[in-house]
Each structure stands twice: as C-alpha cells, then as structure tokens.
Amino acid sequence: MLGAGLASSDVLRRFRAEARILARMDHPGIARVIDAGVDDRGRPFVAVELVDGPPLTEYLRRATPSLRQRVALVRDLCLAVHHAHQRAVVHRDLKPANVLVETRDG
C-alpha cells in the first residue's frame, strides 16, 4: 500500500505501471499479483500471493540444507531473477532479507 503522503500524480503513474508489469510475471519463484487498485480511502495498493516462509538467511540458519540443496536454491533464485530481467524488471533492493523461502511437500 502506498503511503498517503506519497501519492503525487508522478508517483501514482509509476505505481500503476509497476503493478501492471508485476502482474505479467508468471514464474513459480516470484509471488503473483492478485489484485491492484485503490482502496476506499483512495490509497493505491498491490495485493500479492502470500509466501509462507522465512527470509533466506533465517531459512538457511534453521533448515541447514545440504550443499546440493543450497545450490538448487540459488539456481531457482537466479531463474526467477532472470525471468524478471527478461521482462525489463530490475529489483533495486535484492538481498537475502527480501527473498522468502517457502517449503512445499517437505
């Protein structure tokens, strides 16, 4: 949700453009956009799929995956970033704290 004081026309235009671009992402390593719009108070929002997992650093500390599993995780992350880059999307704050790891089927 965009803060109330940030909603200049320039920021709103960029926010809407980013929401449209993100909605075109279709990769299992990227949370899907479910909805975007303006709430009843006039605040722009983007609702994304819930990723039910910890940040990468916490996951590595708790789960202690093998080297093979760690390499697979990095490969999956690189494929997700590559998917975004192919669509001219660059994450300007990509860091372990911003990568969530969801475990499915063990």
BATOR-799029 format. One line per 10 residues: number of its first residue (from 1); for each residue x, y, z of C-alpha. Coordinates in nm, 3 decimals, padded with zeros to 5 digits. Example, Ala and Ser with C-alpha at 12.3 -4.5 7.8 and 13.67 -1.06 7.14 Angstrom:
REM BATOR-799029
1> 01.230,-00.450,00.780 | 01.367,-00.106,00.714
END
This chain:
REM BATOR-799029
1> 00.000,00.000,00.000 | 00.131,00.339,-00.092 | 00.151,00.584,00.198 | -00.098,00.871,00.196 | 00.167,01.142,00.169 | 00.339,00.977,-00.128 | 00.052,00.984,-00.375 | 00.167,01.258,-00.614 | 00.050,01.218,-00.975 | 00.401,01.116,-01.083
11> 00.431,00.853,-00.808 | 00.079,00.722,-00.882 | 00.160,00.684,-01.251 | 00.478,00.490,-01.172 | 00.297,00.280,-00.909 | 00.027,00.178,-01.160 | 00.287,00.098,-01.426 | 00.482,-00.120,-01.181 | 00.164,-00.303,-01.076 | 00.084,-00.380,-01.444
21> 00.437,-00.505,-01.509 | 00.439,-00.721,-01.195 | 00.101,-00.869,-01.289 | 00.262,-01.005,-01.609 | 00.515,-01.209,-01.412 | 00.447,-01.580,-01.431 | 00.717,-01.772,-01.251 | 00.699,-02.008,-00.952 | 00.982,-01.815,-00.783 | 00.801,-01.481,-00.798
31> 00.494,-01.403,-00.587 | 00.191,-01.347,-00.813 | 00.000,-01.022,-00.814 | -00.360,-01.099,-00.715 | -00.511,-00.752,-00.733 | -00.417,-00.387,-00.763 | -00.620,-00.071,-00.733 | -00.725,00.199,-00.491 | -00.890,00.129,-00.155 | -01.197,00.312,-00.020
41> -00.969,00.579,00.131 | -00.805,00.649,-00.204 | -00.477,00.471,-00.122 | -00.319,00.272,-00.407 | -00.236,-00.091,-00.327 | -00.097,-00.408,-00.479 | -00.201,-00.741,-00.325 | 00.038,-01.029,-00.387 | 00.034,-01.401,-00.319 | 00.130,-01.496,00.037
51> 00.472,-01.659,00.056 | 00.455,-01.858,00.378 | 00.820,-01.882,00.463 | 01.110,-01.709,00.632 | 01.372,-01.483,00.472 | 01.658,-01.669,00.304 | 01.909,-01.611,00.585 | 01.670,-01.739,00.851 | 01.578,-02.041,00.637 | 01.946,-02.134,00.592
61> 02.009,-02.099,00.964 | 01.708,-02.310,01.068 | 01.684,-02.572,00.795 | 02.059,-02.628,00.742 | 02.014,-02.756,00.386 | 02.287,-02.963,00.224 | 02.526,-02.806,-00.025 | 02.327,-02.961,-00.311 | 02.005,-02.808,-00.173 | 02.172,-02.469,-00.132
71> 02.296,-02.475,-00.491 | 01.947,-02.570,-00.610 | 01.802,-02.281,-00.411 | 02.047,-02.034,-00.566 | 01.970,-02.177,-00.912 | 01.595,-02.127,-00.853 | 01.657,-01.772,-00.733 | 01.868,-01.694,-01.040 | 01.596,-01.833,-01.269 | 01.335,-01.612,-01.101
81> 01.555,-01.303,-01.133 | 01.629,-01.393,-01.496 | 01.253,-01.418,-01.564 | 01.208,-01.067,-01.425 | 01.504,-00.932,-01.620 | 01.364,-01.075,-01.944 | 01.059,-00.856,-01.879 | 01.270,-00.546,-01.813 | 01.211,-00.564,-01.436 | 01.506,-00.496,-01.208
91> 01.466,-00.543,-00.833 | 01.656,-00.250,-00.686 | 01.678,-00.396,-00.336 | 01.750,-00.766,-00.392 | 01.910,-00.905,-00.077 | 01.869,-01.220,00.137 | 01.622,-01.046,00.371 | 01.393,-00.979,00.070 | 01.398,-01.340,-00.053 | 01.137,-01.560,00.116
101> 01.174,-01.937,00.112 | 00.856,-02.142,00.117 | 00.891,-02.516,00.169 | 00.641,-02.736,-00.011 | 00.598,-03.109,00.028 | 00.897,-03.129,00.263
END
